[in-house]
């Protein structure tokens, strides 16, 4: 299936690897997005449907929220606009009162935040 215009452009600018997404221009790791408290109990999953790299997990699972895999996220931001409860933030912009969700997100995938 082909990706919508814009999404194809976003994904073509990222390099995928099993260990982390890296920006080809800078060689630095893309900043993953984090899903926070407003998702709990809502779990709308519109974010899952718009993710061009399928890095959001938990849809159809018995979890209270969905999680973004930090090593698969390409920082495209499509999930942010799709979320009806404004629960998704770039990692560096997570509000102070929800910063614990960053570690929770990494832990869900058995990872430690770098």
C-alpha angles and dihedrals in degrees: 000000000000122000122239116263109273092029089063089050092049094049094045090059093058129075115218124215135161092246103045145333112257131192108238091212096057104015088229125129116264112247109249123225122238129213113221143194100297088069092062110107092001102067092168093173095206084126091060091054095053099042107113094202100040094236097143113094136189103062107137092011126111094253128126091231143003126258134214115225103234094209094051101042112106095195094243093143097218091126092058093062093041095055110099093199100045093241099140125085138164104262093250092052100050107130114253094247090057100040090111088070090070092065091039090055093050091045091053087066095041091253134129119223110254 
